[in-house]
Amino acid sequence: MKKAIYFLSFIILSLSFSCSDDETSTNDSELSYDQGPNSAPIFGEGVHIAAARFPSSITSGFSGQSLDRVEFYLVRTPSNTKIRIYDEDSPGNPGTMLYEADVTSSVNPDSWNSHTLTEDVVIADRDLWIAVEVTHPDERNTIGCDIGPALSNGDWVLEHNQIEWQTYRDFTSNAVDINWNIRGFAE
């Protein structure tokens, strides 16, 4: 009887392990730094751009694939929302805009929002910036972030009254240490 129980247990364990090998992970196609939504910082009235920069050391693993969609978390709804994809320039500045879409009419608060790109953006062995631009009519928290700690390139921001990009850590004098809830998916 004990041999039958051990044998049956062995069969069940073997089947459960072999089934898990058939599952595929979407993480192989994901560009992200965040660890899930936690909150959103408060930005004042105006235009604000939050971005994640993926250097060539990361994008080289996706070289030749196309960026298929962008996902981002919103806490509150801004009055205007755009997706922007930029090419490489210098480490602290994006280059040419490769893609822009106004997604205002399709965003929802307190949830992940997804946008499928309508034009090809081929990923090369170069830096790729994925950004979400939000416009506020007043002070509010919109673009989501994780609890941190910030990873290199996961927290870039451009404020409406600024001309240079900076990390959110620098923007807050190291008081806030987060990563934006911005993710890109390759196909």
C-alpha positions as CSV (number, residue, x, y, z in Angstrom):
1,M,0.0,0.0,0.0
2,K,2.9,2.4,0.9
3,K,4.5,1.7,-2.5
4,A,1.3,2.5,-4.3
5,I,1.0,5.9,-2.4
6,Y,4.6,6.8,-3.2
7,F,4.2,5.8,-6.8
8,L,1.0,7.8,-7.1
9,S,2.7,10.8,-5.4
10,F,5.6,10.5,-7.9
11,I,3.2,10.5,-10.9
12,I,1.3,13.6,-9.6
13,L,4.5,15.5,-9.0
14,S,5.9,14.6,-12.4
15,L,2.8,15.7,-14.1
16,S,2.6,19.0,-12.3
17,F,6.3,19.8,-13.1
18,S,6.0,18.9,-16.7
19,C,2.9,21.1,-17.2
20,S,4.6,24.2,-15.9
21,D,7.3,23.9,-18.6
22,D,4.6,24.4,-21.3
23,E,3.6,27.8,-19.9
24,T,5.3,30.8,-21.5
25,S,6.2,34.0,-19.7
26,T,5.3,37.4,-21.1
27,N,8.2,38.8,-19.1
28,D,10.5,37.9,-22.0
29,S,8.9,40.6,-24.1
30,E,8.5,43.3,-21.3
31,L,10.5,46.5,-20.8
32,S,9.9,47.8,-17.3
33,Y,11.5,48.9,-14.1
34,D,8.5,49.1,-11.8
35,Q,7.3,46.6,-9.2
36,G,3.6,47.4,-9.5
37,P,1.4,50.4,-8.6
38,N,1.6,51.9,-5.2
39,S,0.7,55.6,-5.5
40,A,1.3,58.7,-7.6
41,P,3.1,61.9,-6.8
42,I,1.2,65.2,-6.9
43,F,2.0,67.5,-9.8
44,G,0.8,71.0,-10.3
45,E,-1.2,72.5,-13.1
46,G,0.4,72.1,-16.5
47,V,2.1,69.5,-18.7
48,H,4.2,66.8,-17.1
49,I,6.1,64.0,-18.8
50,A,7.1,60.8,-17.0
51,A,9.5,58.4,-18.8
52,A,11.5,55.2,-18.5
53,R,14.7,55.1,-20.4
54,F,15.9,51.7,-21.6
55,P,19.6,51.9,-22.5
56,S,21.1,49.9,-25.3
57,S,22.4,47.4,-22.8
58,I,18.7,46.4,-22.3
59,T,17.3,47.0,-25.8
60,S,20.0,44.9,-27.5
61,G,18.1,41.9,-26.2
62,F,15.0,43.1,-28.2
63,S,16.9,44.3,-31.3
64,G,14.8,43.8,-34.5
65,Q,11.5,43.3,-32.6
66,S,8.8,46.0,-32.7
67,L,7.4,47.8,-29.7
68,D,3.8,46.5,-29.7
69,R,2.1,48.2,-26.8
70,V,2.6,50.5,-23.8
71,E,1.0,50.0,-20.5
72,F,0.8,52.6,-17.7
73,Y,-1.0,53.1,-14.4
74,L,-3.1,56.1,-13.7
75,V,-4.4,57.0,-10.3
76,R,-6.6,60.0,-11.3
77,T,-7.6,61.0,-14.8
78,P,-5.6,63.9,-16.3
79,S,-7.3,66.3,-18.7
80,N,-5.1,65.1,-21.5
81,T,-2.9,62.0,-21.9
82,K,-0.3,61.1,-24.6
83,I,2.0,58.2,-25.2
84,R,5.4,59.2,-26.6
85,I,8.3,57.0,-27.7
86,Y,11.7,58.6,-28.2
87,D,15.0,57.5,-29.8
88,E,18.5,57.8,-28.3
89,D,20.3,61.1,-27.9
90,S,22.4,61.6,-24.8
91,P,22.0,59.6,-21.5
92,G,20.0,62.3,-19.9
93,N,17.9,63.4,-22.9
94,P,15.7,61.6,-25.4
95,G,16.3,62.0,-29.1
96,T,13.9,62.1,-32.0
97,M,10.3,61.4,-31.2
98,L,9.5,58.0,-32.9
99,Y,5.8,57.8,-32.0
100,E,3.1,59.9,-30.4
101,A,-0.6,59.1,-29.7
102,D,-3.3,61.0,-27.8
103,V,-5.0,58.4,-25.6
104,T,-7.1,60.8,-23.6
105,S,-10.4,59.2,-24.6
106,S,-9.4,55.7,-23.6
107,V,-7.8,56.1,-20.2
108,N,-9.3,55.0,-16.9
109,P,-8.4,56.0,-13.3
110,D,-7.2,53.6,-10.7
111,S,-6.1,51.1,-13.3
112,W,-3.6,49.9,-15.8
113,N,-4.2,51.5,-19.2
114,S,-2.9,49.9,-22.4
115,H,-2.2,51.4,-25.8
116,T,-1.4,49.3,-28.9
117,L,0.9,51.2,-31.2
118,T,-0.6,52.0,-34.6
119,E,2.8,52.5,-36.3
120,D,5.9,50.3,-36.2
121,V,8.6,51.3,-33.8
122,V,11.4,48.9,-34.4
123,I,13.7,48.3,-31.4
124,A,17.3,48.8,-32.2
125,D,20.5,48.4,-30.2
126,R,20.0,52.0,-29.0
127,D,18.4,53.8,-26.1
128,L,14.6,53.8,-26.1
129,W,12.5,56.2,-24.0
130,I,8.9,55.3,-23.3
131,A,7.0,58.3,-21.9
132,V,3.5,59.3,-20.7
133,E,2.6,62.9,-21.0
134,V,-0.2,64.2,-18.7
135,T,-1.9,67.6,-18.6
136,H,-3.5,68.8,-15.4
137,P,-6.0,71.6,-15.0
138,D,-5.1,71.7,-11.3
139,E,-2.9,70.0,-8.8
140,R,-3.4,66.2,-8.8
141,N,-1.8,62.8,-8.7
142,T,-2.1,61.0,-12.0
143,I,0.8,58.9,-13.3
144,G,1.4,55.9,-11.0
145,C,4.7,54.8,-9.4
146,D,5.9,51.9,-7.3
147,I,7.2,52.1,-3.8
148,G,10.9,52.1,-5.0
149,P,13.8,52.1,-4.6
150,A,14.4,53.8,-7.9
151,L,16.3,51.9,-10.5
152,S,18.6,53.7,-12.9
153,N,16.5,55.2,-15.6
154,G,13.1,54.2,-14.2
155,D,12.1,57.7,-13.0
156,W,12.8,60.4,-15.6
157,V,10.6,63.5,-15.6
158,L,10.2,66.7,-17.6
159,E,8.1,69.4,-16.0
160,H,6.2,72.0,-18.0
161,N,8.3,74.8,-16.9
162,Q,11.7,73.0,-17.3
163,I,13.8,72.5,-20.4
164,E,15.9,69.6,-19.2
165,W,15.0,66.1,-18.2
166,Q,15.9,65.0,-14.7
167,T,15.3,62.0,-12.6
168,Y,12.4,62.3,-10.2
169,R,15.0,61.7,-7.4
170,D,16.9,64.8,-8.5
171,F,13.6,66.7,-9.0
172,T,12.6,66.0,-5.3
173,S,16.2,66.5,-4.0
174,N,16.3,62.7,-3.2
175,A,13.2,62.9,-1.1
176,V,11.2,60.5,-3.4
177,D,12.7,57.3,-4.6
178,I,10.3,55.5,-7.1
179,N,9.9,54.0,-10.6
180,W,7.1,55.0,-12.9
181,N,4.4,52.4,-13.8
182,I,5.3,52.5,-17.5
183,R,5.9,49.3,-19.4
184,G,6.7,48.5,-23.0
185,F,6.0,45.2,-24.7
186,A,7.8,43.9,-27.8
187,E,6.6,41.4,-30.4
